[in-house]
Amino acid sequence: MDRRRLRHARGPYAAADDAENAVTPNERAGAEIHLFRFDGGDHAVDVTVEYLDDGPPRRVFSTTVEAGSDLPDPAYDFVLANLAVRRGRYRVAVDVPAADTADDDAVTTWTLADPEAPSWTGLSVFVGDDGRPSIGLPETDDDSLVPGPSLCFRHSEAHEDG
C-alpha cells in the first residue's frame, strides 16, 4: 500500500482487561476509518477519536491528513488503521479548517462491539469538493459496499510512524 494513503495508531486503544476488548490487541487488526476525498486534495483534514465510556472523554487517536495536489481524484481513499479494539462508544470529530463553507466540521458517535460488524471497518469520512465533511456507515444490506479490513495491519507491524 502506498504509505501516503495510510495512517495508523502505534497500537490500538485497548483495555487492560482483555474481556473488555472485542479482539486481542495486536493479534487481529483494530477498527479503522476510511477517508474519501472528493476535494482534489485541496484541504487538510483533522480527525480525532475519543473514547466516551468509563469516565470523561479520552483522546485515543488524532491526526491531520495534509492537503496535496498530487492526490488522485476523485475518491482518494486514505485509511486510518488499527485505531481501537476496546468495546464501547467513541466520538469521531472531523474538521476541515480551511474549507470555504459554514459546515467545516462533522461529529458522530462510533460504537465498537464486534469485528464482524460493518462499523469495525466501514466507518467512512467523506470530504466534498467544497471541503464539507460528513461521516457515516454505508446504509445498505449489501456487504460489498462496506470497506473490508485493509492491508494496513500487516503494514503497520513493519512500520511504526503513528
C-alpha positions as CSV (number, residue, x, y, z in Angstrom):
1,M,0.0,0.0,0.0
2,D,1.2,3.5,-0.8
3,R,2.4,4.9,2.5
4,R,0.9,8.3,1.9
5,R,-2.5,6.6,1.9
6,L,-2.0,5.1,5.4
7,R,-2.0,6.5,8.9
8,H,-2.1,4.0,11.8
9,A,-2.0,4.2,15.6
10,R,1.1,2.9,17.2
11,G,-1.1,0.4,18.9
12,P,-4.8,0.1,19.1
13,Y,-6.7,1.6,22.0
14,A,-7.3,-1.4,24.3
15,A,-8.5,-2.1,27.8
16,A,-6.1,-3.7,30.3
17,D,-8.7,-6.3,30.9
18,D,-8.9,-8.4,27.7
19,A,-12.6,-9.2,28.5
20,E,-13.4,-5.5,27.6
21,N,-11.8,-5.8,24.2
22,A,-13.5,-7.2,21.1
23,V,-10.3,-8.8,19.9
24,T,-6.9,-9.5,21.4
25,P,-4.8,-6.4,20.7
26,N,-2.1,-7.0,18.1
27,E,-3.4,-10.4,17.1
28,R,-6.2,-9.0,14.9
29,A,-6.4,-5.6,13.3
30,G,-8.2,-2.9,15.3
31,A,-11.1,-0.9,13.9
32,E,-10.3,1.6,11.1
33,I,-11.8,4.6,9.4
34,H,-11.7,5.3,5.7
35,L,-11.3,8.8,4.3
36,F,-12.7,9.5,0.9
37,R,-11.6,12.8,-0.7
38,F,-13.6,14.4,-3.4
39,D,-11.9,17.8,-3.0
40,G,-8.9,17.0,-5.1
41,G,-6.7,17.1,-2.0
42,D,-7.2,20.9,-1.6
43,H,-7.9,20.8,2.2
44,A,-6.1,19.5,5.3
45,V,-8.4,17.2,7.2
46,D,-8.2,16.8,11.0
47,V,-9.6,13.6,12.5
48,T,-9.9,13.0,16.3
49,V,-11.2,9.9,18.0
50,E,-12.2,9.9,21.7
51,Y,-13.3,7.0,23.9
52,L,-16.6,8.0,25.7
53,D,-17.3,5.2,28.2
54,D,-15.8,4.9,31.6
55,G,-15.2,8.5,32.7
56,P,-14.6,11.7,30.8
57,P,-13.8,11.5,27.0
58,R,-10.3,10.2,26.4
59,R,-8.5,11.0,23.2
60,V,-7.2,7.8,21.6
61,F,-6.2,9.0,18.2
62,S,-5.6,12.3,16.4
63,T,-4.1,13.1,13.0
64,T,-4.1,15.6,10.2
65,V,-4.2,14.4,6.7
66,E,-2.4,17.2,4.8
67,A,-3.6,18.7,1.6
68,G,-1.7,17.8,-1.5
69,S,-2.2,18.4,-5.2
70,D,-0.6,15.0,-6.1
71,L,-3.5,13.1,-4.7
72,P,-5.6,11.1,-7.1
73,D,-9.1,12.5,-7.7
74,P,-11.9,11.6,-7.2
75,A,-12.3,9.5,-4.1
76,Y,-8.8,9.3,-2.7
77,D,-9.0,6.6,-0.1
78,F,-6.9,7.2,3.0
79,V,-7.0,4.6,5.7
80,L,-6.7,5.4,9.4
81,A,-5.9,2.0,10.7
82,N,-5.7,-0.1,13.8
83,L,-7.3,2.6,16.0
84,A,-9.1,0.6,18.7
85,V,-10.1,-2.8,19.9
86,R,-11.9,-1.9,23.1
87,R,-15.7,-2.3,23.1
88,G,-17.6,0.9,23.6
89,R,-18.6,4.3,22.3
90,Y,-16.2,6.6,20.6
91,R,-16.7,10.2,19.3
92,V,-15.2,10.8,15.8
93,A,-14.7,14.5,15.0
94,V,-13.6,15.7,11.6
95,D,-12.6,19.3,10.9
96,V,-11.6,20.9,7.6
97,P,-10.5,24.3,8.9
98,A,-9.6,25.8,5.5
99,A,-12.9,24.8,3.9
100,D,-14.9,27.6,2.3
101,T,-18.2,26.6,3.8
102,A,-20.2,27.2,7.0
103,D,-20.1,23.5,7.8
104,D,-16.4,22.7,8.0
105,D,-16.7,20.0,10.7
106,A,-18.7,16.9,11.5
107,V,-19.1,14.7,14.6
108,T,-20.6,11.3,15.1
109,T,-20.7,8.5,17.7
110,W,-18.9,5.3,16.7
111,T,-19.8,2.1,18.5
112,L,-17.4,-0.8,18.5
113,A,-18.5,-4.2,19.8
114,D,-17.9,-6.8,17.1
115,P,-15.1,-7.0,14.5
116,E,-17.5,-8.7,12.1
117,A,-19.9,-5.7,12.2
118,P,-19.8,-3.0,9.4
119,S,-18.8,-0.4,12.0
120,W,-15.4,-2.1,12.5
121,T,-14.1,-1.3,9.0
122,G,-16.9,0.6,7.4
123,L,-17.0,4.0,9.2
124,S,-16.1,6.5,6.5
125,V,-15.4,10.2,6.3
126,F,-16.3,11.9,3.0
127,V,-14.9,15.3,2.1
128,G,-16.9,17.0,-0.6
129,D,-15.5,19.1,-3.3
130,D,-16.2,22.2,-1.2
131,G,-14.4,20.8,1.8
132,R,-17.6,20.0,3.7
133,P,-17.1,16.7,5.7
134,S,-19.6,14.0,6.5
135,I,-19.2,10.8,8.5
136,G,-21.2,7.6,8.2
137,L,-21.7,4.0,7.6
138,P,-23.0,2.7,4.2
139,E,-26.7,2.3,4.5
140,T,-27.1,-0.9,2.7
141,D,-27.6,-4.7,3.2
142,D,-25.0,-5.2,0.5
143,D,-21.8,-6.0,2.4
144,S,-19.7,-5.5,-0.7
145,L,-20.2,-1.7,-0.2
146,V,-18.7,-1.8,3.3
147,P,-14.9,-1.5,3.2
148,G,-13.3,-4.6,4.5
149,P,-10.2,-4.8,6.6
150,S,-7.3,-3.1,4.8
151,L,-3.8,-4.5,4.4
152,C,-2.7,-1.7,6.8
153,F,-2.5,-4.0,9.8
154,R,0.3,-6.1,8.3
155,H,1.9,-2.9,7.0
156,S,1.7,-1.2,10.5
157,E,3.5,-4.2,12.1
158,A,6.5,-3.4,9.9
159,H,6.4,0.4,10.1
160,E,5.9,2.5,13.2
161,D,5.0,6.1,12.2
162,G,1.8,6.7,14.2
